[in-house]
Amino acid sequence: MGQILRVIAEDEQIKMAVITAPDMVEEARKIHDLSPTACAALGRLMLGASLLGNALKGEKDSLTLRLNGGGPIGNVIAVSDSSGNVRGYADEPQADLPTRADGKLDVGGLVGRDGTLTVSRDLGLREPYIGSVELVSGEVAEDLTAYLVESEQIPSACGLGVLVGTDRHILAAGGFLVQLLPGAPDELIQKIEDNLFLMDQLTTILHEDGAEEVIRQVLKGFKPEILSREEVFWRCPCSRERVSDALRSTGEETLRELAAEGKETEVCCQFCKKEYRFSPEDLTEMAEAL
């Protein structure tokens, strides 16, 4: 479980969302047996997806973030529903790199910097809204900020962090997204930038003091007001019915070929690793229904 806090300040010219969700990232770590650096990469992307997904309007809306920087981890994908519940996976979950010279996990090196961050919003229309931006650093938060500024032209600042213990368990995970609304004066931008420069390390704040201290430091001098607190979870909506629909979409001929092999067909969900088994009889029945 995690929590998202939504905040306004300065006569509603500043809006902010803060997430703290170590359990959510820990669930991903256990499901995918993530290396420490891969856990930080996927965890940050999930946290960012949750913050953006939670802002969607429609109950059935969803948002997908895809990182592809050409690094050892391959593609990193996170999907959020409109409540901020997320799931995610990485192509190479055990990929890892030595820590950087400053002792921090080398997320940018693992993700790579030669590629894109793609944002896809499924709003129930015929086609999803898709935008992308070239990667700035592969560190996720900077890339997400670049997307919001370049593609959506919203003055934004984002911070995301995952603190992995020596036993690989997640000690802290969270982040923030602060944005200025249209018409906000330029001096607000400078003041927030000064606050961000002076604030303590994000994961340290989350681990020792919690989400409200993040708000206090980022919006120092602005009298922030917390509007809501919402719980968010790791959640995968896969089901036998959904997998059956996917198998049917392969067509009658493919289903009959699989059934003719005379053995069970196993389908594994990329996100939660749950396995679904279909007997030759199941596949024949699907084919006949088509």
MOPEFEN-V997154 format. One record per helix or strand of 2 or more residues. SS is the DSSP state (~ for helix, > for strand). FROM is the first residue (numbers start at 1). TO is the last residue. Records with the same first field share a line. If there is no record, write none. Layout:
SS=FROM-TO / FROM-TO
//
This chain:
>=2-9 / 14-20 / 62-68 / 76-81 / 86-90 / 116-122 / 129-134 / 156-164 / 170-180 / 225-232 / 265-268 / 275-278
~=22-32 / 36-53 / 107-111 / 141-150 / 186-198 / 202-208 / 211-218 / 240-248 / 252-260 / 280-289
//
